[in-house]
Amino acid sequence: MKGIKIIFWTLWRIWFYVVMAIPILIMFPFLVISIFSYKGYPYFFRMARIWAKFILFAMGFYYLVKKEQKLDRKKSYMIIANHTSMTDIMLMLAVVKNPFVFVGKQELAKIPLFGFFYKRTCILVDRNCSKSKNEVFKQAQKRLSRGLSVCIFPEGGVPNDESVVLDTFKDGAFRLAIEHQIPIVPITFADNKKRFSYTFFSGSPGIMRVKIHSPIDTQGKIPLERKALREETRTVILKQLLEFNFKSGNSPQSTSLETLA
């Protein structure tokens, strides 16, 4: 039985990269045209959403979304979520209709085909380089001035220890949100780690639950308040993760927010 599972997981992981490539190859000419200028980005974003939904469907994932409040299509937001899986990117694109750009690690630009578009449409950051981090703020300013939103996974990466419910948050997203006085939209992904974690021999098709929380206002806040804003936002996501776990029958060892950090 274990041998059958290993074969399934191996083929399933290979299939993931195949279905990533198929829509890119089909839409390649249109994708290339759309990234020639910033005016084409909304069209690129629409095609990226088709790409994301195709992958989720082909992998056997179906998502259920609960929204506390509908986002204003004319506003820019700082969109954040917990980060546990490669499918976080696809699910984010599938559930958020407001055009946004990702801030992500530059290592992903090395992925064949996907990386070609990733490095031309996203804001890349080298987390080991302070100069690169400062450049993120300049690039984010350009995107926000064009009416786009920005998406950051504030944990700064996926924890190596998969027992961690939610890692600590970095300050960058909150500093940006305060600097530009844009609302923060917390989003909770409940099942991505279970469905498709970074552990190779794991995962399965199934449901992906999503909660899009009400925006947190940053109007009038100053940079010194970013840590309080960071913890407020993290608490929103963590509480929702605990609620999702409870409904799934996965009782955490402790209900303390501090011990689950």
N, C-alpha and C positions, 0 to 999 in steps of 0.2 A: 504493500500500500504506500509506504514511504517512497519507494522508487517511482511509482506512478506520479506521486505529487511532485517529485523533483523534475521529472520529465515535463509535466504540465507547467510548472513555474518557469523552467528554462524556455520552453516554446512561447509561453505567454509574454515573457520579458522581451524576447526577440520580436514578437508581434507588435509590441508597444512601439519600438523604433520603426517598424515597417509602416504602421498607421500614422506615425508622425510625419513620415516622408511623403506618403501618397498625396494628400491634399496640397502640400507645398509644390510638388512636381506638377500637379494639374493646374494650379493657379500661378505658377512661377512667373510667366510674363506680366500678369496683372499686378503681382506683388512687387516686382522690380519697378514697374512704372509708378506705383503708388509711393515708393520711398525716394523718388527723385527730388521732391520738395516737401516742405512741411505742410503745404496745403493738401497733399495727398494722404496725409496720415489718417484722417477719419475713414477713408476707403480701405486703407491697410488694416485698420482696426476691425472693420466689419469682416474682412476676410480672415483675420486672425481668430475672430469669434467662431466662424464657420469651421476653421481648422481645429479649434479646441473642442467644439461639440462633436465633431466627427471622431476624434480620438476617444473621448469619453464613451460615446455610443459603441464604437468598435471594440473597446476593452470590456464592455459589459457593465459599465457604470451608469447609473441613473441618479440624478440629483433632485433633492427636494429643498426648496428655498423658502424661508420665512423672512419677511421684511417687517421691521418695526415702522419704517417710514420710507416713502418713495423718494429717491434722490432727484434733485432739480437738475435737468439736463443742461441748464444754462450756467451752472455753478462748477467751480473747481473744488476738488476734495483731496484730502490725504487719505488714501485707502490702505488699511493695514489688516493683516490676518496672521493667525498662527501658521507655522511652516513645518511640515512633517514629511512631505512627499513631492516627487517630481510632478505629480498631477495637480499640485496647488496652482501652478501657472495656468493650466487649462481650465480648471474650475473657476478661477478668478475671472478669466476672459468670458466664460460661459454665463456667469451670473450677474456681472456688472455691465450695464449697457452704456454708461457714460465713458466716452473715450479717455483712456489713461495710458501712461507709460510706466513700465516697470523700472525700478532701481534694483539692479541685480549684480551678482558677482561676475567678473569678467571671464572666469574660467568657462562659463557656459558658451562663450563665443567660439570655443574650440569644437563644439559638436558639429559634425558635417551637415551642411544644408541649413539646418535650424540656426546655427551660429551666424551664418551670412546675414540673415535678417535681424537676428537678435542684437548684434553689435551696431546695426544701422538704425534701429528704432528704439532701443532701450538706453537707459543711463547706466553705464558700467562703472563699477567701483572695485578697486583693489583694496581690500580691507586692511592690508599691511602697509599701505602708503597714505600718509596724511595729506599729501598733495592731491592724490586721487579723490579723497573724501571731500576736500574743499571744492574740487571741480564739480562734484555732484550738485552742490548748491547752485553753481552758475548754470548748469544744464537744466536743473529743475526750474529755475527762474524763467528760462526761455520757454519751456513747455507750458508753465502756468500762465505766462503772458499771452499764449495762443489759445487759452481757454480749456486746456487739457487738465486732467487730474493726474496725480502721481500715486503709484502703488509701491509700498515697501513692506517687506516681511521683517519686522523690527527685532526679531530674535537674532538676526545677523547670520543665519544659517540653520541647518537642521542639527539638533543635538545628537551626538554619537550614542548617547544612552537613550534608547527608545522608551524607557520607563518614565522619562521626564514628561510631565503633562504639558507644561508650558515654561519655556526657558525665560530668563530675564530679558528685558527689552533694552535695546540701545537707544540713545537720545536723538539720533539723526532725524527720524521722521517727525518728532515732536518739535524739534528746533525749527525745521522747515515749515511746519504748520503754523507755528507762532509767528515766525518771520513774515510769512505771507498772509497771515490772518485767515486761513482757510479751515473749514470744519474737518474733523477727523472722523472717518467712518470705520469703526471696528467690524470685522467680519470673523465669524467662528466657523472653522471647518471641523466637523465632528469625526469623520470616518476615513479621511485620506490616509492616515498612517496604517489603519487596518486594511484598507483596500490595496494600497500600493506604496509600501514604505521603501526605504533605501536598502533594507535587508533583501538580498536577491531571492532567496527561497522563502517567499512569503507573499501574502496577498490573495485576493479573490474578487471576482465580479460582485457587484451588489450596490447598495444604496450609499449615497454621499449626502449627508445632511448639512445644510448651510443656514446660518443665521446672520442676516445683515442688520446690525444694530442701528439705532438712531444716531445721527451725527452728533459729535461732541463739539460744541462751539469753542472757538479760540479767540473771538473778538475781544480786544482789550487786554489779553494776556501778554505778559512780558517774558523774555528769555529765562529769567530766574524761576519761572513757574513750570518749566518744561518737565522737571522730574515729577512733580505732583501730577501733571497731565499724563505723563508716561504711565505712572502707577494706576491712575484712574482708568485709563484705557485698558491696561493689562488685566485689571480686576474684572472688567466687563467680559472680556474674552474667557478668562479663567473660570468665572462663575458659570458661563454658558457651557464650557467643556465639562464641568462637573455635573451639570444638569443633564447633558447628553449622555454621559457615562451612566448616570443613575437610571435614566429611562431605558438604557440598553441592558441594565442588569449588571453592569461592571462597577461594583462599588469600590471606590478608591480606599486605600488603606487609612486615609485620614481626610477629613473635610477641611482641614486648616489650609488656607490659601498660602501661608508661608511655607509649610512643609511640602506642598506640591509644586513649589517654584523650581 
